[in-house]
Amino acid sequence: MAKATGKGGAALAFSHVSFSYGEQRVLDDVSFEIPEGEYVAVIGPNGAGKTTLIKLALGLLSPDTGAIEVLGTPRERFSDFGAIAYIPQQYSVDRNFPGTVEEILSLQKGENPASVASSLDIKPYLRKKFSELSGGQQQRVLIALALLRKPRLLVCDEPEAGVDAKGQHKFYALLRRLNESGITIIVVSHDIGVVEKNVRRVLCINRSVCYFGKSTDTRTLLRKAYGEAFGHVHHH
Amino acid sequence: MSIITDLATYSFLQRALLGGIAIALCCALLGTILVLRRLSLIGEGIAHLAFGGLAVGIYLGVPPIASALVVAILGSLWVQRIVARAQVYADAAIAVIIATGLSTGIILIGVAKGFTVDLFSYLFGSILTLGVTDVWLCLAALALVAVFIATQYRRLVLITFNEELARVQGVPVERITAALAVLTACAVIVAMRAVGILLVSALLVLPALCALQVSRSFAHTLLLATCISLCSVVVGTLLAFSFNIPVGGAIVALLVLAFAGTLGWRRLRSTAGGSRV
């Protein structure tokens, strides 16, 4: 089992998990454990099973076989929904959604929306429609929505999508601060360059193999998972 | 002035307006959620399925509205179930229930000649023929829809914003979608008395589409959609009564005009602002 040392129990643990879309096996007997307090990127090229892995962790899909534990509780019995926050890809949000930023933040009970909006610099466009914001602004709103839950585990799906380099830098700096405040962070990414620079550890996945290591060893892990050629590509 | 006198004089006109207001509110509230969830055509599908249900009821000698309601509810739940299981796309599932409803109705018309007049009255509808029971049914449907929207508002907005996000937060998406489908079936059944099976989906979709062109927020979209729907039903009914034209056609024609107007307004605003709105 791929495992990293950490300070607490497991934030996310997969034990011999397999999953197929119809006839197509996407994950095959995958096992790993991410300790609480980690800042991890799940990496691999398109089709490697990254998003499937995250959907299984979030309970959006059910495994064919194997067991998943989230924050120490079996996924099927997990009910502490406030402990997990999820930042979906911006592209998965309907572009015609008519709601304002204020309305979106009001969907979440918890932390004071005004203070979160202020800390993320989104106060000036609280009254604006979400669909009228830039990619970076939309991302900050999604982060604010996630933070209102005061989560223990934050999962982000491809946060680079639709955001410029400056926005990405700000985003990862914010994630680092959140991690330092004790939140476990799992980021799905296919951008090796961004991952190497920003996260602490990487989980490199290729259907049936899983390697866990320091982000500085990203290319070595990718070569182990995908072969020699892979360490030199996918640098965005 | 004569309209006011007519309203005071004719109880059928009072019933038409009261029932029409309830139908307008029901359809606008549900329609806004349906349009934003890309289920605009579900009203069309349920209405055609209701056609088959009406035919079965008339053929078997049971109250046609009851048989249509049962068939519509079962059909809407079936669509929701197979779409949730990703067995087929939503539009394809709706195409199947349209075909099922129409084919059932057509077969029964062919087998039992003689009830086509009854069935055709539902195809084109007439709000001016609403009875007291019909009005109570409209008000009951409105009460159900209003309670649903009021109690589930936050969850509905979240599901509309991002379904996966809602699931991660523990929102029972399947149950809420099933409730939405059942209420849509109820709304379609009461609305088909007003505008007819052929035009009922317009009453669900057009107010929301108009509102989305000019709204400033989600709540504003719901409010605008209900106002547009209300105005078109009330004005359409009174125009139809005054000029002796079919009510359903008048209401939907007004909604189409409103859509053209809001679309034009949005384009003007976008041109003036120099950006896409």
Interface residues (C-beta under 8 A of the other chain):
Chain A: K55 L58 G59 L60 S79 F81 I84 A85 Y86 P88 S92 V93 D94 N96 F97 P98 G99 T100 E102 E103 I104 S106 L107 K129 F130 E132 L145 R149
Chain B: L36 R154 V157 L158 T160 F161 N162 E164 L165 R167 V168 Q169 G170 L212 S215 R216 S217 F218 A219 H220 T221 V277
